[in-house]
């Protein structure tokens, strides 16, 4: 009887130790979660559309959208990017509201698992994102005048410098 009890106790110890090791591995190997942090002034209600680039192609059939409430104050917009581990770049439609005349984008930063991997605050993002012809920079007011009559809505696309950062 003592042998059976010892065998059961030994088996329990072995099983519980193995389970703890597996759980510990799952906690340390966390998938990379990417987030875009955008600080901007949207004077009117609007929405953003973000497309991620994976394996050399923008996934235009998988848009990530975010509604923005209009305000004269700067606001922080946080977009969690699903399946962020393979993202190599971003294309951002900054405004879909044709009544939005001006836009101030003070910051576009990128986080990975809540750690900052790209700091685009204080307009530093302008070196890493190319704006299309729908953005007309106003240096006096530090904002963009938006043109909604072009073929595409006002947008930004990350350049090669951003892709280098995201590939690390």
Backbone torsions as a table, in degrees:
resi	resn	phi	psi	omega
1	UNK	NA	-39.1	179.5
2	UNK	-64.3	-35.9	-179.9
3	UNK	-65.4	-40.8	180.0
4	UNK	-65.4	-42.9	179.1
5	UNK	-63.0	-42.2	178.6
6	UNK	-65.4	-39.7	177.9
7	UNK	-63.5	-44.3	178.2
8	UNK	-63.0	-43.8	179.8
9	UNK	-64.0	-42.7	178.2
10	UNK	-64.1	-42.0	177.6
11	UNK	-63.0	-40.8	178.2
12	UNK	-62.4	-43.3	179.6
13	UNK	-62.8	-45.0	179.9
14	UNK	-63.5	-43.2	179.9
15	UNK	-65.5	-42.1	-177.9
16	UNK	-69.1	-36.0	177.7
17	UNK	-65.9	-43.0	179.0
18	UNK	-63.2	-38.6	-179.1
19	UNK	-67.0	-40.6	179.7
20	UNK	-63.2	-38.8	179.1
21	UNK	-64.4	-43.3	179.4
22	UNK	-64.3	-43.0	179.2
23	UNK	-63.4	-39.4	178.5
24	UNK	-62.4	-39.4	178.3
25	UNK	-65.3	-40.5	179.9
26	UNK	-63.4	-34.6	-179.6
27	UNK	-73.2	-34.9	-176.9
28	UNK	-81.6	-30.4	179.4
29	UNK	-97.5	85.9	-178.2
30	UNK	-98.0	135.6	176.7
31	UNK	-65.7	147.4	-178.9
32	UNK	-69.5	122.6	177.1
33	UNK	-108.4	122.7	-177.0
34	UNK	-104.2	140.1	175.7
35	UNK	-134.6	141.3	171.5
36	UNK	-98.3	135.0	176.5
37	UNK	-117.0	118.8	-178.0
38	UNK	-123.1	124.1	174.4
39	UNK	-109.1	121.1	-177.2
40	UNK	-157.1	167.5	176.0
41	UNK	-111.1	113.0	173.6
42	UNK	-110.6	106.9	-176.1
43	UNK	-70.0	-27.0	-179.8
44	UNK	-122.0	159.0	174.8
45	UNK	-56.3	140.9	-175.0
46	UNK	-156.8	-175.1	172.2
47	UNK	-148.0	150.0	176.6
48	UNK	-106.1	148.8	173.2
49	UNK	-131.3	126.8	-178.6
50	UNK	-118.9	136.5	174.9
51	UNK	-119.3	135.0	178.1
52	UNK	-99.1	150.9	176.8
53	UNK	-103.0	123.4	-179.5
54	UNK	-132.7	132.3	178.6
55	UNK	53.5	39.0	175.2
56	UNK	85.6	1.3	-177.2
57	UNK	-132.2	139.3	172.8
58	UNK	-77.0	134.2	-178.4
59	UNK	-90.4	77.2	-177.6
60	UNK	-69.2	-17.4	177.9
61	UNK	-87.4	2.4	179.5
62	UNK	-130.1	63.8	-177.9
63	UNK	-70.1	148.1	174.1
64	UNK	-111.5	114.4	-173.7
65	UNK	-111.7	155.0	179.7
66	UNK	-149.7	126.9	175.4
67	UNK	-84.0	143.5	-179.5
68	UNK	-124.5	128.6	177.6
69	UNK	-82.8	130.4	-178.8
70	UNK	-63.3	139.5	179.8
71	UNK	-162.4	147.9	175.8
72	UNK	-80.3	-8.8	-179.9
73	UNK	-97.5	153.9	177.3
74	UNK	-69.2	140.9	178.6
75	UNK	-134.1	151.9	180.0
76	UNK	-96.7	129.0	178.5
77	UNK	-115.2	123.3	-179.2
78	UNK	-114.7	120.5	179.3
79	UNK	-116.0	116.0	174.3
80	UNK	-82.9	129.8	-177.0
81	UNK	-98.8	112.7	179.4
82	UNK	-67.3	144.1	179.8
83	UNK	61.1	40.8	-172.9
84	UNK	-69.3	-11.7	-173.6
85	UNK	-64.4	-20.9	-177.0
86	UNK	-111.5	10.3	-175.7
87	UNK	-72.4	129.9	178.5
88	UNK	-114.9	-9.0	178.3
89	UNK	-171.5	172.8	179.5
90	UNK	-136.4	145.8	168.6
91	UNK	-120.8	127.4	-173.8
92	UNK	-121.1	121.2	168.2
93	UNK	-86.4	107.8	-169.9
94	UNK	-79.1	-22.3	-178.8
95	UNK	-154.8	130.6	175.3
96	UNK	-111.5	-6.0	179.7
97	UNK	-87.2	112.5	-177.9
98	UNK	-66.6	-12.5	177.1
99	UNK	-88.3	-7.9	177.6
100	UNK	-75.8	109.5	-175.8
101	UNK	-91.0	-30.8	-175.7
102	UNK	-132.3	152.8	177.6
103	UNK	-148.7	130.1	174.9
104	UNK	-111.2	116.8	175.4
105	UNK	-112.7	96.3	-177.4
106	UNK	-78.9	-27.7	-172.6
107	UNK	-149.5	133.7	163.2
108	UNK	-133.5	104.7	-180.0
109	UNK	-117.4	163.2	-179.3
110	UNK	-129.3	131.1	177.8
111	UNK	-114.9	149.1	172.5
112	UNK	-126.3	118.0	-176.8
113	UNK	50.0	46.5	178.4
114	UNK	66.8	8.1	174.0
115	UNK	-104.2	133.8	-179.0
116	UNK	-69.2	120.9	176.6
117	UNK	-109.5	-17.3	174.3
118	UNK	-144.0	120.4	-179.7
119	UNK	-101.9	104.0	179.4
120	UNK	-106.9	22.2	-177.3
121	UNK	-70.9	161.2	-179.9
122	UNK	54.4	43.5	175.3
123	UNK	68.9	9.5	178.2
124	UNK	-65.0	-20.9	-179.2
125	UNK	-63.8	-21.0	-177.0
126	UNK	-64.8	-19.3	175.6
127	UNK	-80.0	-15.1	-174.1
128	UNK	-116.3	-12.1	177.9
129	UNK	-123.4	131.2	177.5
130	UNK	-96.1	128.2	177.1
131	UNK	-90.5	147.3	178.2
132	UNK	-84.9	-178.3	-175.5
133	UNK	-66.9	-5.2	178.9
134	UNK	-83.6	-5.9	175.9
135	UNK	-106.4	121.3	175.5
136	UNK	-116.6	111.0	-173.5
137	UNK	-71.3	132.1	175.6
138	UNK	-109.9	99.8	-174.5
139	UNK	-67.5	-25.3	179.9
140	UNK	-70.6	-42.5	-177.4
141	UNK	-98.2	-1.0	-179.4
142	UNK	51.9	49.2	178.0
143	UNK	-149.5	171.0	178.8
144	UNK	-106.9	139.8	168.8
145	UNK	-90.5	132.1	-174.3
146	UNK	-99.3	140.5	175.6
147	UNK	-115.3	118.6	-178.0
148	UNK	-103.9	7.3	-177.5
149	UNK	-94.4	-2.2	177.5
150	UNK	-75.3	173.8	-177.2
151	UNK	-59.3	-38.8	-178.5
152	UNK	-118.4	154.4	176.3
153	UNK	-67.9	160.9	-178.5
154	UNK	-55.5	128.7	-176.9
155	UNK	-146.5	166.5	178.3
156	UNK	-131.5	146.9	177.5
157	UNK	-134.4	135.3	176.8
158	UNK	-65.3	144.9	-179.9
159	UNK	-98.6	-169.2	-176.5
160	UNK	-63.2	-34.3	179.6
161	UNK	-62.8	-38.9	177.8
162	UNK	-68.9	-40.4	179.3
163	UNK	-61.6	-35.6	177.1
164	UNK	-62.7	-42.3	180.0
165	UNK	-65.6	-44.4	-176.6
166	UNK	-72.3	-20.7	-179.2
167	UNK	-82.2	-8.9	-178.6
168	UNK	-74.2	NA	NA
